Amino acid sequence: MNNIFLGKAWHWALLVVATGLLWFCGSSRLHVIGFNTFIIAMLIGTVAVLFAIVRFHQSGDQVTRDKLVAQAFDPNADVRSNGD
């Protein structure tokens, strides 16, 4: 299962909790009745989850299926090139 679900188990737990909270907010119509409260709660929740993931990330943890390889920066490369 570690090959399917990359990352730590608590990252997936955070995703489940966030999904549950979003479902609860939607079912109680908080996004319609208390829009300002909903937006503030979403911003605080997003910042808290991102902070937790970034803060407790250790170098060497696999976060993608492919290995990330640093490449030399080429300032003359055409970024907009799409093969035309």
N, C-alpha and C positions, 0 to 999 in steps of 0.2 A: 504494500500500500504506500510505502514511502516514495516509490517511483511515480505513483499517480498523483498523490497529494504532496506537492513540494512545500516546504516550510515547516514551521513548528506547529504542534497541535494547538497551542493557545492562539496562534494566528487564525486558524480555522474556527476556533471557539469564538473569537472576536467577530468573525464574519457571521456566524450563526446568531450571536447576540444582537448584532447590528440589524440583521434581517428581521429578527423577532421584534425589535423595537420599532423598526419602520412599519411592520405589519400592524403593530398595536396603534401607532400614531394614525395610520390610515383607517383602521377600523373604528377608532374613536373620533375620526374626522378632525383631528387636531390641526391638520394643514389647512382646514377651512375655517374652523371656529377660532383658533388661537394661532394665527399665521406667524406673528412676531415671535411668540414663544417657540413655535415649531422651528423656525429658521435659526434662532439662537441656539436651541438644543442641538440641531443638526451640525452647526458650525463647531460648537464645543465638543460634541461627540467625535466629529471627524478629526479635529486637532488632537484630541486625546488618543485616539486609535493610531494615528500616524506617528505621534510622539512615542507611544509605547513600542511600535514596531521598529522605528528608527533607533530609539535609545537602546533597546535590548538586542539589536542585530549584531552578530559577531562576524568578523571577517572570516571568510571561508565557508559560510553558510550558503548552500545552493538555493537560489531563488528563481532560476530559470532552468529549462531543460537543456539548453545549449550552454556551452562554456562561453563566458564573456571574455573576449580577447581585446586588449587595448591595441589600437592601431595608431600609427603616426598621423598627425594632423597635416593635411595637405591644403594650404591656403589657396592654391590655384585650382582646386577641384571645383567643378560646377555642380553645386548642390541640387539645382533644379533639373539636371539632366535626367530624362526618363527613357533614354534609348532612341530618341528621334534623330 
